[in-house]
Amino acid sequence: MSTTGLPFDDIRELLANLPGPDADAAAAVRNRDAVLTKPPGSLGRLEEIAEWLAAWTGRPPAVNRPLVAVFAGNHGVTAQGVSPYPADVTAQMVANFAAGGAAINQICITHDLGLKVFDLALELPTADITQEAALDERSCAATMAFGMESIAGGTDLLCIGEMGIGNTTIAAAICHGLYGGSAADWTGPGTGAHGEALTRKIDAVERAVVLHKPHLGDPLELLRRLGGREVAAMAGAILAARMERIPVIIDGYVATAASAVLQAANPSALDHCVVGHVSAEPGHTMLVEKLGKKPLLSLGMRLGEGTGAALAAGIVKAAAQCHSGMATFEQAGVSDKD
């Protein structure tokens, strides 16, 4: 990756020099797991999650300061009639988050998770991706940097979510641009686009990818041309978490599309991440498969807001507690297998 003095240079440098997992911490988990009061492997993926936590934090599995970070942005592509809801709903829902009235608030209360909501210039939608690039390079890099700052103050488990009318159109365009196929393959109803609205949405995705096609070989160029502020900020937050050795739970279609840009730039970029759930949005199932991930939950959800990631955080917390709190056979006076 050459240094040109352009805004993306620092991002490219980080992506080229990602820290890896702590093999010793992971081995310590496997060793302790072998003597806990249970048959080997009987906790299934909970055992894998405990090892994953240790590998990326470099310490015994624990979740002490979990954080749900929700990024909100507006999109010029809504002018194409891709959503049944007006763009004003984004700001209205951000106010609802602040008042404690959204689903994500209730899930955070249930699982004792911190919540931060970031308003990304909602009064200034990105450009319409069917007409021009969503962002220029400087703005996109600055928004990624803003997302990187979201972990300031400390966390040991980051859940990534979003809010933005029109952003499933953005996610579909990113996936179509990254992986090909047809626009219809990647485009679903989102917040309820059916019939003519869904046709308009598919058409917008197709036109956007055709317009920007000469530039889509570079994942960061793809991000700035087809993405949005909340998407860029989520990508920045995931990257910052990697540099700080913080495990990440990714939410639904839009959040996963943001993460896919990073994996396209470096195939190991999401090794510190799990996908919290597979949403009811059809493209999300295909995307998760492309990333080689196995979601923790499948509940037919498609709300966004980080809700799937936050629910999955409860499972991650349980995995850490089982590993750290269970007695060994010796401690409990229980006979191990012969």
Secondary structure, DSSP 8 states (H G I E B T S, - for coil): ----S-TTHHHHHHHHS-----HHHHHHHHHHHTTBSS-TTTTTHHHHHHHHHHHHHSSSS--SSEEEEEEE--BGGGGG---SS-THHHHHHHHHHHHT-SHHHHHHHHHT-EEEEEE--TTS-B--TTTS-SS-HHHHHHHHHHHHGGGTT--SEEEEEEE-TTHHHHHHHHHHHHH-S-HHHH---TTT--THHHHHHHHHHHHHHHHHGGGTTSHHHHHHHH--HHHHHHHHHHHHHHHTT--EEE-SHHHHHHHHHHHHH-TTTTTTEEE-B--SSHHHHHHHHHHT---SB-------TTHHHHHHHHHHHHHHHHHHHS-BHHHHT-----
